[in-house]
């Protein structure tokens, strides 16, 4: 097993936390000028164009078993749906609010783990999930009063990406992450193109195809590049540090998104939304700490194998501390 290098993992996750909100800011800029379907198409097309040559050059495997193929297809559909919902939300909500509301995802992951995967979840973590969700409602309330139902879209994003993560867990050990994302990019393009053709024929506004100007083309290419790099940084960070170390850092997305919203859009969360962000982040960090404490307790409960008989064996036998478990991206 590769030795952990926490500093490298933390640095990579920091890169993700900076680049991901920048990609969201670019999507918000594009929301007023480019139809949603075209933005999503370019996002995945750039991903495929970047990663396919890497897969070929590095000799990574393309082939998948039938089960992995269908789960990858489901994962791609969920990824497309989550991105589309987030991009739509960004048309209506301040950047920091949309990002903060989407951080209700750890609470949904906890509940899905309990009720779908039959994972053991204690009352304190369930209580923290309820508190965190209430904090999310405080963030939603001002936006809902201003824009209506689109304020709920980041919650949809959280639900969709919770299922996305569950599916990813099922196939992560059987696929290379770069190959998986390359195949997902190709699948997304193949699925989106017929939808855009139908949308142009109907016509359906979000599925129209337009001729972007030079600035919009730059932003479209940028959103695909930023999204691909951010996802790879997150994936690689988990190769160098356990998820229990990296998970708290993901909340750095919220202050970065707040700063970008202020600089680019002159947006700041109001007092009620700010209180909700504080509650949501606190509850999320508490859950992460409880997950870490549970993992340590399980590791401590592992009894080392009995040492061989003999004084020499007794003098050299030491308990071995298990390596921290990693969570697949």
ROZA-714569 format. One record per residue (C-alpha): x, y, z; residue in one letter. Coordinates in steps of 0.5 Angstrom, whole numbers, padded with zeros to 4 digits, always signed. Example, Ala and Ser with C-alpha at 12.3 -4.5 7.8 and 13.67 -1.06 7.14 Angstrom:
+0025-0009+0016A +0027-0002+0014S 
***
This chain:
+0000+0000+0000X +0003+0007-0002X +0005+0011+0004X +0001+0017+0006X +0004+0023+0005X -0001+0028+0008X +0002+0035+0006X +0001+0033-0001X -0006+0030+0000X -0008+0037+0004X -0005+0041-0002X -0008+0038-0007X -0015+0038-0003X -0013+0046-0003X -0013+0046-0010X -0019+0043-0011X -0023+0048-0006X -0020+0054-0010X -0021+0051-0017X -0028+0048-0016X -0032+0055-0014X -0028+0059-0019X -0031+0054-0024X -0038+0055-0021X -0037+0063-0022X -0035+0062-0029X -0042+0058-0030X -0046+0063-0026X -0043+0068-0031X -0045+0064-0037X -0052+0063-0034X -0054+0069-0038X -0052+0068-0045X -0051+0061-0046X -0057+0055-0046X -0056+0050-0040X -0055+0044-0045X -0050+0047-0049X -0046+0049-0042X -0046+0042-0040X -0044+0039-0047X -0038+0043-0047X -0036+0041-0040X -0036+0034-0041X -0033+0034-0048X -0027+0038-0045X -0027+0033-0040X -0027+0027-0045X -0022+0031-0050X -0017+0032-0044X -0017+0025-0041X -0018+0021-0047X -0010+0022-0050X -0008+0021-0043X -0011+0014-0042X -0008+0012-0049X -0001+0015-0048X -0001+0012-0041X -0004+0005-0043X -0010+0005-0038X -0015+0000-0039X -0022+0002-0043X -0025-0005-0042X -0031-0005-0037X -0035-0011-0034X -0042-0011-0036X -0044-0009-0029X -0039-0003-0028X -0041-0001-0035X -0048+0000-0033X -0046+0003-0026X -0042+0008-0030X -0047+0010-0034X -0052+0011-0028X -0046+0015-0025X -0045+0019-0031X -0053+0021-0031X -0053+0023-0024X -0047+0027-0025X -0050+0031-0031X -0056+0032-0027X -0052+0035-0021X -0048+0039-0025X -0055+0042-0029X -0058+0043-0023X -0052+0047-0020X -0051+0051-0026X -0059+0053-0026X -0059+0055-0019X -0053+0059-0020X -0057+0063-0025X -0061+0065-0019X -0057+0065-0012X -0051+0068-0010X -0045+0064-0011X -0044+0063-0003X -0051+0061-0002X -0051+0056-0007X -0045+0053-0005X -0046+0053+0002X -0053+0050+0001X -0050+0044-0003X -0046+0042+0003X -0052+0039+0006X -0050+0033+0002X -0046+0030+0008X -0052+0029+0012X -0056+0026+0006X -0050+0021+0005X -0050+0019+0013X -0058+0018+0012X -0057+0014+0006X -0051+0010+0009X -0056+0008+0015X -0062+0006+0011X -0059+0003+0004X -0052+0001+0006X -0054-0001+0013X -0048+0002+0016X -0048+0004+0024X -0050+0011+0025X -0051+0013+0032X -0056+0018+0035X -0051+0024+0036X -0049+0024+0028X -0056+0023+0027X -0058+0029+0031X -0052+0033+0028X -0055+0031+0021X -0062+0034+0023X -0058+0041+0026X -0054+0041+0020X -0061+0041+0015X -0064+0046+0020X -0058+0051+0018X -0059+0049+0011X -0066+0052+0011X -0064+0058+0014X -0059+0059+0008X -0065+0057+0004X -0070+0062+0007X -0068+0069+0004X -0066+0066-0003X -0073+0063-0003X -0076+0069-0001X -0073+0073-0007X -0073+0068-0012X -0078+0062-0010X -0077+0055-0012X -0070+0055-0015X -0067+0056-0008X -0068+0049-0007X -0064+0047-0013X -0058+0046-0009X -0061+0041-0004X -0063+0037-0011X -0055+0038-0012X -0054+0035-0005X -0059+0029-0006X -0056+0027-0013X -0049+0027-0011X -0050+0023-0005X -0053+0018-0010X -0047+0019-0015X -0042+0018-0009X -0046+0011-0007X -0045+0009-0014X -0038+0011-0015X -0036+0007-0008X -0039+0001-0012X -0034+0001-0018X -0028+0005-0015X -0024-0001-0014X -0025-0004-0020X -0024+0002-0025X -0018+0007-0026X -0020+0014-0024X -0018+0017-0030X -0021+0012-0035X -0027+0012-0031X -0028+0020-0032X -0026+0019-0039X -0031+0014-0041X -0036+0018-0037X -0034+0024-0041X -0036+0020-0048X -0042+0018-0045X -0045+0025-0043X -0043+0027-0050X -0047+0022-0053X -0053+0023-0049X -0053+0030-0049X -0052+0031-0057X -0059+0028-0058X -0063+0032-0053X -0060+0038-0056X -0062+0036-0063X -0069+0035-0060X -0069+0042-0056X -0067+0046-0062X -0073+0042-0066X -0078+0043-0061X -0076+0049-0059X -0074+0048-0052X -0070+0054-0049X -0065+0051-0044X -0063+0046-0050X -0062+0051-0055X -0055+0051-0059X -0053+0058-0060X -0046+0061-0063X -0042+0064-0057X -0038+0070-0058X -0031+0070-0057X -0031+0071-0049X -0037+0066-0048X -0032+0061-0052X -0027+0062-0047X -0031+0061-0041X -0034+0055-0044X -0027+0052-0045X -0025+0054-0038X -0031+0051-0035X -0029+0044-0038X -0022+0045-0036X -0023+0047-0029X -0028+0042-0028X -0024+0037-0030X -0018+0039-0026X -0022+0040-0020X -0024+0033-0020X -0017+0030-0021X -0014+0034-0016X -0020+0031-0011X -0018+0024-0014X -0011+0025-0013X -0011+0028-0006X -0015+0021-0003X -0009+0017-0006X -0004+0021-0001X -0008+0022+0005X -0014+0019+0008X -0021+0022+0007X -0022+0023+0015X -0016+0028+0014X -0019+0031+0008X -0026+0032+0009X -0026+0038+0014X -0022+0042+0009X -0028+0041+0003X -0031+0047+0007X -0026+0051+0005X -0030+0052-0001X -0035+0056+0002X -0030+0062+0004X -0027+0062-0003X -0034+0062-0006X -0036+0068-0001X -0030+0072-0003X -0031+0070-0011X -0038+0072-0010X -0036+0079-0007X -0031+0080-0012X -0034+0078-0018X -0042+0079-0017X -0042+0084-0011X -0046+0079-0007X -0045+0077+0001X -0050+0072+0005X -0054+0076+0009X -0054+0075+0017X -0059+0070+0017X -0056+0066+0011X -0049+0067+0015X -0052+0064+0021X -0054+0058+0017X -0048+0057+0014X -0044+0057+0021X -0049+0052+0023X -0049+0048+0017X -0041+0048+0017X -0041+0046+0025X -0045+0040+0024X -0042+0038+0018X -0035+0038+0022X -0038+0035+0028X -0040+0029+0024X -0033+0028+0021X -0030+0028+0028X -0035+0023+0030X -0033+0019+0024X -0026+0020+0025X -0027+0018+0033X -0031+0011+0031X -0026+0009+0026X -0020+0010+0031X -0025+0006+0036X -0026+0000+0031X -0018+0000+0030X -0017+0000+0037X -0021-0006+0038X -0017-0010+0033X -0013-0015+0037X -0006-0017+0034X -0005-0024+0032X -0002-0028+0038X +0006-0028+0038X +0009-0034+0037X +0012-0038+0044X +0019-0036+0046X +0023-0031+0049X +0026-0028+0043X +0019-0028+0039X +0016-0024+0046X +0022-0019+0045X +0020-0017+0038X +0013-0017+0038X +0009-0011+0037X +0002-0009+0036X +0001-0006+0029X -0003+0000+0028X -0008-0001+0022X -0007+0004+0016X -0013+0009+0016X -0019+0007+0011X -0019+0011+0005X -0026+0013+0002X -0026+0012-0006X -0028+0019-0009X 
***
